[in-house]
């Protein structure tokens, strides 16, 4: 998909100004040529759901993404700058 997710540890939470109750996987790297970038994902986005399944951390992100078959739609619920938005892309 062209991104790398990490757990939201305390220092990263402070830098991104994430409320303590927010759980998810923080996008720390984006392949500018990848599908995630083309779909509008940005470094610092926090993925909180994948296809309706809650994502608590980076491991949950990978697990949920692995469940989506290639060629199928991936709907990501993303927290960005305090607002939520959906990002959709096809899994390669």
C-alpha atoms as one frame of an Amber mdcrd trajectory, in Angstrom:
protein
   0.000   0.000   0.000   3.015   2.240   0.425   3.074   3.293   4.068   4.631
   2.414   7.395   2.660   2.525  10.643   3.948   2.829  14.197   2.493   2.745
  17.674   1.558   6.136  19.106   3.993   6.365  22.018   3.913   9.281  24.444
   6.386  11.581  22.634   4.726  11.008  19.264   1.292  11.618  20.815   2.516
  14.944  22.215   4.048  16.018  18.904   0.838  15.152  17.009  -1.322  16.596
  19.820  -3.314  13.366  20.096  -5.799  13.070  22.946  -4.952  10.254  25.369
  -8.107   8.321  24.490  -7.282   8.044  20.765  -6.037   4.620  19.709  -4.687
   3.764  16.300  -1.647   3.398  14.097   0.313   6.518  13.234   1.560   6.766
   9.662   5.234   7.652  10.055   6.387   7.153   6.477   4.676   7.433   3.096
   5.993   6.193  -0.224   5.257   9.244  -2.369   4.827   6.933  -5.381   2.603
   4.455  -3.506  -1.122   3.906  -3.426  -1.493   5.402   0.043  -0.039   8.730
  -1.091  -2.179   8.690  -4.228  -5.259   8.112  -2.048  -4.388  11.121   0.121
  -2.707   9.564   3.146  -0.205  11.816   4.903   2.598  11.370   7.360   1.130
  11.860  10.849  -2.307  10.454   9.975  -3.696   8.138  12.646  -5.597   5.134
  11.261  -8.309   4.201  13.755 -10.314   1.712  11.632  -9.832  -0.451   8.561
 -13.057  -1.573   6.869 -14.958  -0.969  10.106 -12.527  -2.929  12.303 -10.962
  -0.902  15.118  -7.189  -0.437  14.954  -5.544  -0.006  18.359  -1.893   0.058
  17.294   0.576  -0.729  14.507   0.184  -4.499  14.983  -3.592  -4.161  14.686
  -3.117  -2.095  11.525  -1.042  -4.839   9.895  -3.451  -7.558  11.051  -6.536
  -5.739   9.716  -4.829  -4.882   6.424  -3.691  -8.488   5.975  -7.333  -9.626
   6.165  -8.251  -7.609   3.062  -7.740  -9.628  -0.131  -5.695  -8.172  -2.984
  -7.775  -6.136  -5.402 -10.394  -5.281  -2.766 -11.301  -1.857  -1.384  -9.625
  -0.738   1.839 -11.554   1.957   3.732  -9.460   3.706   6.342 -10.925   5.923
   9.041  -8.212   8.498   9.676  -7.703  11.135  12.331  -5.879  14.136  10.877
  -5.364  17.435  12.686  -8.221  16.712  15.084 -10.770  15.792  12.388 -11.766
  12.386  11.060 -11.934  11.509   7.395 -12.168   8.401   5.239  -9.480   7.382
   2.786 -10.216   4.586   0.310  -7.835   2.646  -1.911  -7.568  -0.714  -3.632
  -5.182  -3.175  -2.015  -2.567  -4.343  -4.534
